[in-house]
Structures are given as structure tokens and as C-alpha cells.
Amino acid sequence: MSLSHFAKIPRTELLKRVGGMEQIGGAELFVFGEGPARGMQAINVRTGAGLACQVLTDRGMGLGETSIAGIPVNWLSAIGPVAPCFYNPAGSGWLQSFGGGLMTSCGLTNVGAATTVDDVDVGLHGRLSHLPAREVAIRRQWIEDRFVIEVCGVVRDAIVMGTTFELRRTYRFVVGENSFRISDEITNVGASAAPLFLLYHFNFGYPLLSETAELDIVPPPATTSVRDPSQIADIPAWRRMTAPVAGIAERVFYHHLARQADTTEVRLGNVVGDRRLTVTMRLPTAELGCLVEWKMMGERDYVLGIEPGNCFVAGRDAILAEEGAEILASGAVKTVNIDVGFDLVPAKGT
């Protein structure tokens, strides 16, 4: 990953040159002040190497606007940031408050089409992205010669006398690096075993996304299929992006990751101006063996979704019917670590 000019300066030397580490990188809690996001809490993180990222603590500990050296990385929908109080759980009402951002948390009792859980309606992609976190904390500490920033929070997805999951999430940033780690612990704190549905809905947009962007998965998927059987002919083109097309329908590809590999890398790269920007996601294959590619090349709705999960997006009922759901026993814990890094280097020939 790209490093800043001070990334390898020893701690003692670096501290001689600054009044506080906030001069270089840090994390600040803020509250949105207007519009549908008014009153929503978030944390802005700066690593000093060019990475700036919003942690949306009131939206399931997801990630909002993100940039590298001023270059936008994520996609934002026309809706923009929305406070969780505007959540509409009916049917596809989730889309009315889907602002995009770098990563939207989906689950934990449903991924995909709306359904009913414990006699309660649960909409598209579940409630997780609209649940505010508790125990929110920012930890800033030196670990040897690296200044580490951790943003933590706990989100509980619960129904009284029903399914109850608790997500403990920690983001780990290192000042001087253009990367971060997501560390999740999901615990079934309910009285009975329950199916767990988990999806990390990463959303990439222009200028990282364009007709010259290149997508790759290493090692290659064991198999690739499509959600809509009428789009089978599009499978060979899953790596290739296009310019925005008016009226085009979304393509949803299901990549079954190669189980022989402990880690799978997903890379999206493009030339932006005179530099090449690449994002690399390192996924734990055993924990997240399903990778959804949401390829939406429409005008205005121009986004590439890279969505690792423990299931595809057929919806809770269909996944249970296929006996493909992960069942978490009462008291059991699922641990997931995802590494995301960005490289920004001069483009060849410049």
C-alpha cells in the first residue's frame, strides 16, 4: 500500500517535529448538521498518507465517504447520507435510505429479498445498516514505532423472545498507511441456534470506476454464475466495466470463491489522471466464501458493488430452502477479518 513520506520515521524523531499526532493523522467524532442525515453521528479518520474515511457509527458501523489523496473512491447514491430514523423496513424500503458510501453492513437475520423473522417483517438486506452502535470508542496508541487508531462499536440486532445477534466491530488504521482492517466478532446471544446472514456491501464509484477499470479475483473463483438466468451470456464479461449506459439493468454475479485458498484478493484498479489507483481487498475464504458482484452501469446509478459474505443475495427464505445458511449455535462466535488497502502510484508513461 502507498505510504506517506513520514511512514518509517522512528517515533522519537517524528514527535520532535509535531505538537501532536493530530497534525498528521487522527480521528474526530462529528454530527451531521442538516438534511436527512441531521443528528447522525460519525467519525472521520485521517491516516496522513492520503486516506480519509468516515465510519458511520449510527449506521451499523458502516463506512461513508472515502478518498485517497483527494480522489473519491466510493459511490454515493442520489439519496446521500440518511439518519437511521428514516429506515423503511417494508419490502425494498431499504433502498430509500441506501446512501452508498464505501461499505454498507447487511444482515444479520436476512440478506437479499424482504422476509419475516420471528413474525416480524424484515426488509431487504436486514436491519443492520440502520442500527446505531453502542460502546463507541476511539483508541489512539503507539505500538512500537507506529501510531495506531482504532474505532470500535457494538451493534445488537435483536427481537424480544427471538433471534439476537451482537456485532463487535473494530476498524484499525495506521498513521502513514493507506489501508485499514475490519475485525468483526458476531455472537449469537440468543437462547437458541439461529441462521446468520452476513454481507459486506462495498460500493465503488467514479473516478475509480470507469470503462477502463480492471477487476480481478485471485485465485480465480471456483465458479461464477448469475442471479438472473436470462443474463448467463454476460458471465464472460464480469471483469470488464463500461461507460454509463442509459436504461441498462443491473447485473448480479455470484462468485464461489476457491476453497483451497485461505485468503482471496479482490483488486479493482484504474488510471485516474496521471496516477494509477488500485484497491485490494483480502478476504478470509473460509468465513466469507460467497462474493457478490453488483455491476450497475446505469447513468446516475453508476456503481460497482463488491460484496463478500457467508451467503449470496437470494434472500433468507431461498437460502434456508437450499440448506445453504450458516447456523450459529447459542453463545457461538463468528470472527471475520478483512484487509483493505489502496495503492496510488504514477501511471506508466507519465
C-alpha positions in Angstrom: 0.0 0.0 0.0 1.1 3.6 -0.6 3.0 5.1 2.3 3.5 8.7 3.3 6.9 10.3 3.4 7.0 10.0 7.3 5.7 6.4 7.5 9.1 5.0 8.6 10.4 7.8 10.7 11.1 6.5 14.3 8.6 7.6 16.9 11.1 9.7 18.8 12.2 11.6 15.7 8.6 12.1 14.5 7.4 13.5 17.9 10.2 16.1 17.7 8.6 17.6 14.6 4.9 17.8 15.7 3.0 19.3 18.6 0.6 16.3 18.5 -0.2 13.4 16.2 -3.4 15.1 15.1 -1.2 17.4 12.9 -0.6 14.3 10.7 -3.5 11.9 11.2 -6.3 11.3 13.6 -9.9 10.6 14.2 -12.6 13.1 15.1 -16.2 12.4 16.1 -18.8 14.7 14.3 -22.5 15.0 13.9 -24.3 15.8 10.6 -26.0 19.2 10.8 -28.6 19.3 8.1 -30.9 17.4 5.8 -32.0 13.7 6.3 -28.6 13.0 8.0 -29.1 15.7 10.6 -28.2 14.4 14.1 -26.4 11.3 12.8 -23.1 10.6 14.5 -20.0 9.5 12.6 -16.2 9.5 12.9 -13.8 11.0 10.4 -10.4 9.2 10.2 -7.3 10.6 8.5 -4.1 8.5 8.2 -1.8 11.2 6.9 -0.9 9.1 3.9 -3.9 10.3 1.8 -6.6 8.1 3.2 -9.7 9.8 4.6 -12.7 7.8 5.7 -15.9 8.2 7.5 -17.1 5.5 10.0 -20.9 5.7 10.2 -21.3 4.7 13.9 -25.1 5.4 13.7 -25.5 3.2 10.6 -24.3 -0.2 11.7 -20.7 0.8 11.8 -20.5 1.1 8.0 -18.2 3.3 6.0 -19.2 6.6 4.3 -17.3 8.9 2.1 -13.8 7.7 1.4 -10.9 9.3 -0.6 -7.3 8.8 -1.4 -5.2 12.0 -1.8 -8.4 13.8 -2.6 -9.6 11.2 -5.2 -13.1 9.9 -4.3 -13.2 6.1 -4.1 -16.7 5.2 -3.1 -20.1 5.6 -4.8 -22.8 7.9 -3.3 -26.4 7.4 -4.3 -28.7 10.3 -5.1 -30.1 9.9 -1.6 -26.8 10.7 0.2 -26.3 10.2 4.0 -29.6 9.4 5.9 -30.1 9.0 9.6 -31.4 5.6 10.8 -34.7 7.0 11.9 -35.8 7.2 8.3 -35.5 3.4 7.8 -38.5 1.8 6.0 -38.4 -1.9 6.7 -41.2 -2.8 4.3 -40.2 -4.7 1.1 -37.5 -2.8 -0.7 -37.8 0.3 1.5 -34.1 -0.2 2.4 -33.3 1.5 -0.9 -35.0 4.7 0.3 -32.1 5.2 2.7 -29.3 3.5 0.9 -26.8 6.3 0.6 -24.0 4.2 -0.7 -20.6 5.1 0.9 -17.7 2.8 0.9 -19.3 -0.1 2.8 -22.8 -0.8 4.0 -23.3 -3.6 6.6 -26.0 -6.1 5.6 -27.6 -8.8 7.8 -27.7 -10.2 10.4 -31.1 -12.0 10.1 -31.5 -11.5 6.4 -29.6 -10.8 3.2 -31.5 -10.2 0.0 -35.3 -10.1 -0.5 -37.6 -9.0 2.3 -39.0 -11.7 4.6 -40.4 -12.4 8.0 -38.3 -13.4 11.0 -40.0 -14.4 14.3 -43.3 -13.0 13.0 -41.6 -9.6 12.4 -41.2 -8.1 8.9 -37.6 -7.8 7.9 -36.8 -5.8 4.7 -34.2 -6.1 2.0 -30.7 -6.8 3.4 -31.9 -6.8 7.0 -31.7 -4.1 9.7 -28.0 -4.0 10.5 -27.2 -0.9 8.4 -29.8 1.1 10.2 -28.9 0.2 13.8 -26.8 2.7 15.8 -23.8 1.3 17.6 -23.3 1.5 21.4 -20.0 1.5 23.2 -18.5 3.6 20.5 -14.8 4.4 21.2 -11.7 5.8 19.5 -8.4 4.4 20.7 -5.2 6.2 19.8 -1.9 4.5 20.8 1.7 3.9 19.8 2.6 0.3 19.1 6.3 0.3 18.7 7.0 3.0 16.1 3.5 3.0 14.6 0.7 5.3 15.7 -2.5 3.1 15.6 -6.1 4.4 15.5 -8.9 2.0 16.3 -12.6 2.8 16.0 -14.9 0.4 17.9 -18.6 -0.1 18.3 -21.2 -2.8 19.2 -24.4 -3.3 17.3 -27.2 -5.6 18.5 -29.7 -7.0 16.1 -32.4 -8.4 18.4 -36.0 -9.4 18.7 -37.5 -9.9 22.1 -38.1 -13.7 22.6 -36.5 -14.3 19.3 -33.2 -14.1 17.3 -30.5 -12.0 18.9 -27.0 -11.3 17.4 -24.3 -8.9 18.6 -21.7 -7.5 16.3 -18.5 -6.1 17.8 -16.6 -4.3 15.1 -13.1 -2.7 15.2 -11.5 -0.7 12.4 -7.7 -0.5 12.7 -5.9 2.3 10.9 -2.1 3.1 11.0 -1.0 6.6 10.5 1.3 6.7 7.5 -0.6 3.9 5.6 -3.4 3.9 3.1 -5.0 0.8 4.5 -7.3 -0.5 7.3 -8.5 -3.7 8.8 -12.1 -4.6 9.7 -12.2 -7.0 12.6 -15.7 -8.4 13.5 -17.0 -10.7 16.1 -20.6 -11.8 15.7 -22.1 -13.6 18.7 -25.4 -15.4 18.9 -26.5 -14.0 22.3 -30.0 -15.6 21.9 -31.2 -18.7 23.6 -31.3 -20.9 20.5 -29.3 -21.6 17.4 -30.1 -19.3 14.5 -29.1 -18.8 10.9 -26.6 -16.0 10.4 -26.7 -13.9 7.2 -23.7 -11.6 6.7 -22.7 -9.3 3.8 -20.2 -6.5 3.4 -21.7 -4.3 0.7 -18.6 -2.3 -0.7 -19.6 0.3 -3.2 -17.0 1.8 -5.7 -17.7 4.7 -8.0 -16.3 7.3 -10.4 -13.4 8.1 -11.0 -12.0 4.8 -9.7 -14.9 3.2 -11.7 -14.9 3.9 -15.4 -14.8 2.0 -18.7 -11.1 1.5 -18.2 -11.3 0.0 -14.7 -10.0 -3.6 -14.3 -11.4 -6.1 -11.8 -9.7 -9.3 -10.8 -10.1 -12.1 -8.2 -7.0 -14.1 -7.1 -7.2 -17.0 -7.1 -9.9 -17.1 -9.7 -13.4 -18.1 -8.4 -14.2 -21.8 -8.4 -17.4 -21.0 -10.3 -19.3 -17.9 -11.5 -23.0 -17.7 -12.1 -25.7 -15.0 -12.3 -28.7 -14.3 -10.2 -30.9 -13.7 -13.2 -30.7 -16.8 -15.6 -31.5 -14.5 -18.5 -28.1 -12.9 -18.1 -26.0 -16.1 -18.4 -24.4 -14.7 -21.6 -22.9 -11.9 -19.6 -20.8 -14.1 -17.4 -17.6 -13.9 -19.6 -17.7 -10.0 -19.2 -17.8 -9.9 -15.4 -14.3 -8.4 -15.2 -15.0 -5.6 -17.8 -16.6 -2.3 -16.9 -18.3 0.1 -19.4 -19.2 3.7 -19.6 -22.6 4.6 -18.1 -25.5 3.3 -20.2 -29.0 4.8 -20.1 -31.7 2.3 -19.1 -29.4 -0.6 -18.5 -30.4 -3.3 -16.0 -28.1 -4.3 -13.1 -26.0 -7.5 -13.4 -25.5 -9.6 -10.3 -22.8 -12.2 -10.5 -22.3 -14.9 -7.9 -18.6 -15.8 -7.4 -18.0 -19.0 -5.4 -14.5 -18.5 -4.0 -11.8 -21.2 -4.3 -11.9 -23.0 -1.0 -8.3 -24.3 -1.3 -7.0 -20.7 -0.7 -7.0 -19.3 2.9 -7.3 -15.8 1.5 -8.8 -14.4 -1.6 -7.7 -11.0 -3.1 -10.1 -8.8 -5.0 -8.4 -6.0 -6.9 -10.0 -3.0 -8.7 -7.7 -0.7 -10.5 -7.8 2.3 -12.9 -5.8 5.2 -14.1 -7.0 8.5 -12.7 -5.3 11.4 -14.3 -1.6 10.7 -14.3 -1.8 8.2 -11.5 -2.9 4.6 -11.1 -5.2 3.8 -8.2 -5.8 0.3 -7.0 -7.9 -1.1 -4.2 -7.1 -4.5 -2.9 -9.4 -6.4 -0.5 -8.1 -9.5 1.3 -10.9 -11.8 2.3 -10.9 -14.9 4.6 -12.2 -17.5 2.2 -13.4 -20.0 4.9 -15.5 -17.3 6.6 -16.7 -15.5 3.5 -16.9 -18.0 0.7 -19.5 -16.1 -1.3 -18.7 -13.0 -3.4 -21.4 -11.0 -5.0 -20.5 -8.6 -7.8 -23.2 -5.9 -8.3 -22.4 -4.4 -11.7 -24.7 -1.4 -12.2 -23.5 0.5 -15.2 -26.5 2.9 -15.4 -26.4 6.6 -15.8 -26.6 8.3 -12.4 -26.7 4.9 -10.8 -23.1 4.0 -11.8 -21.6 1.7 -9.2 -19.6 -1.5 -8.8 -20.6 -3.4 -5.7 -18.1 -5.9 -4.3 -19.9 -7.8 -1.6 -18.2 -10.6 0.3 -20.5 -12.6 2.6 -21.3 -16.0 4.0 -24.2 -16.3 1.5 -25.5 -14.8 -1.7 -28.4 -12.4 -2.0 -31.2 -14.7 -2.8 -33.0 -13.8 0.5 -33.3 -15.7 3.8 -36.2 -17.9 2.7 -34.5 -19.1 -0.5 -31.2 -19.7 1.3 -32.8 -21.7 4.0 -34.7 -23.7 1.5 -31.5 -24.6 -0.2 -29.9 -25.6 3.2 -27.1 -23.1 2.4 -27.4 -21.0 5.6 -24.7 -20.8 8.3 -26.2 -21.8 11.6 -24.7 -20.2 14.7 -25.3 -22.0 18.0 -26.3 -20.1 21.1 -23.2 -18.5 22.5 -21.1 -19.2 19.4 -18.9 -16.5 17.9 -18.0 -16.0 14.2 -14.8 -14.0 13.6 -14.1 -12.2 10.4 -11.0 -10.0 9.4 -11.0 -8.1 6.1 -8.0 -6.0 5.0 -8.5 -3.2 2.6 -5.6 -1.3 1.1 -5.0 1.4 -1.6 -2.1 1.9 -3.9 -1.6 5.3 -5.7 1.4 5.4 -8.0 2.4 7.3 -11.2 0.8 5.7 -14.2 3.1 4.1 -16.8 4.2 6.6 -19.4 3.7 9.7 -17.3 
